[in-house]
C-alpha cells in the first residue's frame, strides 16, 4: 500500500504514543503526559504542525514542527523547530522521513512560516540538507573544571541570586536573532520541562541585569555538570559587566559541581568568548548541528553572525 503523508489528528494519538514508547522504552503514560503538556497547551495548540505517515490506517511515522518564536531587533518571527521525528522500524529505508519533511513545504501556504530551525543528530542531518535546509554553523562546547573532588561536597541551597525555574526578562531586546523571552512562551516551557534541575542565577548592578538559565546534569551517574543554557542581558554596553556576572556565578555555585559547560555560536558571541576565555573555559571537540530553512528574510536567517544560540534553544535541553 502507498504511504500517505498527511496532518495528524487525535484519533492517531494512541499509535503515535505507542511508537515512541517502544522506540525509547519509556512509560506510555509519561510520554502521553509530555505529549499533552507539549503540543496540546494553549500556547502551542493551533500553531504547532504535526505530520504523520500513514500506511492505510497504520501510523508509520511522525514529525512535528512546534512554534519556537525567535526575535530580531524587536520583530517577532513565526519560526518553528523540528523535533520528535520518528519512523516505525518496519518502515525504515523507504524515504518516509524525507517525505514528511517535504510535505511541509508543499503545505506551507496554510501557515505563515518565516523559518524552520533544527538541531539534528548525525543520522538525520543529510535528510535535512537534501530538503534544502542550511547548516550555517554548529554550536561549540566550552568547559571549565571547577572542582575535581565535587563528589565530597553537598549542594549549597538557598544562596543569594539563585531562583527556581527559568526567569524571563520581559523588556529584553537584542540586535541579534534570539529566542523569545515572552512570558507565555517561558511559562509553557517551564510547564513541560517540569524538572527541579532547572534554575536561574540573577546578577544585578547599576540598573543592569544578567540572567543565566542553568541546568544540573549528571554524567556517568557520578559527575556533576552545571550547564549554562542561556544568557539574557538587559544591556550589551560593557563587557566588564558580563565578566563580573560570570565571576559571581562561578563564585556562588560552590564546590558541588565538577565542571561548568556552555554551548554557543562563536560567530555571533565574540563578547562572550572574550569573557569566558580568561576564566579558563576550554573549547572541546563536541559540537551540535544547527540548521535553518528560511521562507522569508533569507539574508537575515542565513547570516550565521546574526544567531545568538545556546543549549537551551533546543526543546529538550
Steps between C-alpha positions, in 0.01 A plus 500: 500500500624852420620711792297818539642809675234709672415709806467333839163475671429382852358166384864407420627589845500151649714366215743794519543459876550125460764554231705727727451268797650206311782701344625661820373248758317768695179468695197560277331721760814713534527570128125551479526773767799658321300494174216687672727749678700564186255507209155545653546805724350835388840649409581222253163357395385637168851617411711182506505293182469125552554266205456124466580236241213254454493152356124469477396562860842408642722785620840432346669827597462824696660843457428825681586864448411686819469876536838629615491881490821685415537878507729739314532873575158506664327297227347161581506219244271206434782251543472127570740237628514148359474229763361162611580345163439126488437231241374156601794254462289284265476789253855634511707518185201609289568874502209577734686755711602687185138502382378639833751784476400575140129502589530820702637704210217380278246584771653814647254736330263429789762621750675833509844350555806726512753225563565153637789410729641170620775331697527165320702199601764354270262236362248754368690809392548377141121472462458861607772624265329311217180687591679836450579573862827690565759397758625856550694424820543253785484579868841452663531375856725669756579350838650624825611258772391642833564224755634150418397390850138610478389149604573596861305826511128544546314757294453826685137609479324833540802709400439864396434553130368150426132448418300190408391459139587710196465872572416722205589860422188655341668811357789301353598622152798421282644579159552126446257217433410374846242262640202689639481577871125562484311407816264248337785320323715476813200387709416226249861378498514494880183291503613225261857484634367440853840434651665610821830503309428835329568829674624855439777720634418872499777759523416871531715811520442868417158439343638223277395135521644174372310172536662159455266207431660193656453126514648245736608193304643166608755327275591133544286505817770673707629807311317822590472742209349849500376597153462868414202477266435868433632846583262795493632855533304819561784691335792411277694821564797361690696178499612569857148447636473164323837393641399606849175303471692187396740538790209531742331192357816290534562631851145425616452147366734372768697176470223252414558498120788336321472733204294770328418477129355732239419452130499804271528635148853643489423720197238701692635489855838678492428694819416180681814325375710796614362452851506124543849441356679680791287288737660181361206377298657261248356414160416130459458287188128463568262688269125523434367541145283805441293517181253750360254508212374853425171582327549877538781742596759269343789744544426532872451130574794372293752735662669294771618815680138591576421195712569502875411140581565302818428151633156603629389585146448125463160389630645206694791678666 
